[in-house]
Amino acid sequence: MTDLARVLEAVVISSFGDRFATALYAYRRTATGRISWQSQNWEQMPESWRIVAAPMSLGPAS
């Protein structure tokens, strides 16, 4: 795989009550400049906070 190095561009965290939160991360790939995103859905479980979903996407090549 190529173009894996990336720089974090932005982070947005939103909470919904005291048991659920989302985090959205935007990255710029250093080799090509493409933007990629990762979102994480967090839920408060009895033992600790856990990621329950974490989809990723890569923007189109320029």
N, C-alpha and C positions, 0 to 999 in steps of 0.2 A: 504494500500500500504506500501511496505517496501523499504528499500534502497533508500530513497529520499535525505538524507544528502549528500552534495557534496562539493568539493573544486575546485575552478577555477584553471585550469592548464595553459591555454593560451588564448590570444585574438588576432585576426587578423582583422584589419579594412582596407577596400579598398574603395576609392571614385572613382566615374566615372563622371567627370564634377563637377558641383556645385549643382546638383539636385538629385543625386542618390548615395547611398553608401551601402556596405554590411559589416556586422560584423559577425565573426565566433568565437564562444566560445567553448572551450574544457574543460570538467569537469571530475574529477575522483570521483566516488561514494565511500564514506568513508567506508561503510560496506563490500563491495565486491571488490573494486578496479576497477570495470568496468568503461570504458570510455564512456561518452555521449557527444553529440555535439548539439549545437543550432546555427542556422544561422538566421540572421535578415536582411531583405531588407528594407532600409529606403528611402523615397522619400520626397523631399521638396514640400510641398503643399502650397497653398496661406496663410494659417493660421499658419503653423509650420511644422517641420519635423514629419513624421508619419511612423510607421512600416507598410509595406504593405504585408509582408509575414514573417513567423517565424517558419520554420520546425525544428523539433527535431528528434534525433535518439539516440539509445542506442546500444553500441557495444555488441558483443556476450559475454556470460558468459565464464569464463575460465575453 
